[in-house]
Amino acid sequence: MSGILSEGRRDVLRRRVRLIVATTIGYNVVEAVVAVAAGAGASSAALIAFGLDSVVEVVSAAAIAWQFAGRDHEARERTALRIVALSFFALAAYVGFEAVRALAGASEPGHSTVGIVLAAVSLAVMPGLSYLERRTGRELGSAAVVADSKQTLICSYLSAVLLAGLVLNSTLGWWWADPLAALVIAGFAVREGVEAWQGDACAMTAGALLREPEADGCGPGCDCC
């Protein structure tokens, strides 16, 4: 960040955030419905976990939409970060439990062509959306927007993990690859939840930067700039 943003530029960035969030919510609602339905049909813990991650993404994006619904988005920064973090933790708890249950032999997942296609599409779409949101959040000095962009990027990683698990199960019969992929998803969720929870310090430092343009960075360990 290199200077105080003009009010006109801040308005442009706020509008961009709202557009990105609306797109994210729309896509993830569809993704969640398809993934959970396909996962239930194939008894796939990884697919259900992926669908629930999409629900978390909707919650996260909705928190950012609420944050930027008013003129003073900075006043709502901490609450938005808390919502993002808690949604990650809830996802990790549920997915971890279901993955362990599947590995214990509760059920073996079947083949899911729909799941494979969905994972491939998400892998193609999510990185670009995350990049645009991350750049916008950094310029705006919003740790919550950056945290949400990282959640979207995680969706890309999870798409790759899901795709690998589903393909290995379908082609080689490695049923355990599916719940193992779900555990990886849960691990990612915990890590990102912790980072979002710790993002309060980054948010406060970013706000200070908007008032002190001579500062070079956001401070140690902060990823908002």
SULKA-V430357 format. One record per backbone hydrogen bond with DSSP energy under -0.5 kcal/mol. CO is the residue of the C=O (numbers start at 1). NH is the residue of the N-H. If there is no record, write none. Layout:
co->{CO CO}
nh->{NH NH}
This chain:
co->{6 7 8 9 10 11 12 13 14 15 16 17 18 19 20 21 22 23 24 25 26 27 28 29 30 31 32 33 34 35 36 37 38 39 39 42 43 44 45 46 47 48 49 50 51 52 53 54 55 56 57 58 59 60 61 62 63 64 66 67 71 72 73 74 76 77 78 79 80 81 82 83 84 85 86 87 88 89 90 91 92 93 94 95 96 97 98 99 100 101 102 112 113 114 115 116 117 118 119 120 121 122 125 126 127 128 129 130 131 132 133 134 135 136 137 137 141 142 143 144 145 146 147 148 149 150 151 152 153 153 154 155 156 157 158 159 160 161 162 163 164 165 166 167 168 168 168 169 173 174 175 175 176 177 178 179 180 181 182 183 184 185 186 187 188 189 190 191 192 193 194 196 197 198 198 199 200 201 202 203 204 205 206 207 208 208 212 219}
nh->{10 11 12 13 14 15 16 17 18 19 20 21 22 23 24 25 26 27 28 29 30 31 32 33 34 35 36 37 38 39 40 41 42 43 44 110 45 48 49 50 51 52 53 54 55 56 57 58 59 60 61 62 63 64 65 66 67 68 69 70 73 75 76 77 80 81 82 83 84 85 86 87 88 89 90 91 92 93 94 95 96 97 98 99 100 101 102 103 104 106 105 116 117 118 119 120 121 122 123 124 125 126 129 130 131 132 133 134 135 136 137 138 139 140 141 142 143 146 147 148 149 150 151 152 153 154 155 156 156 157 158 159 160 161 162 163 164 165 166 167 168 169 170 171 172 173 174 173 175 177 178 179 180 181 182 183 184 185 186 187 188 189 190 191 192 193 194 195 196 197 198 199 200 201 202 203 204 205 206 207 208 209 210 211 211 212 215 222}
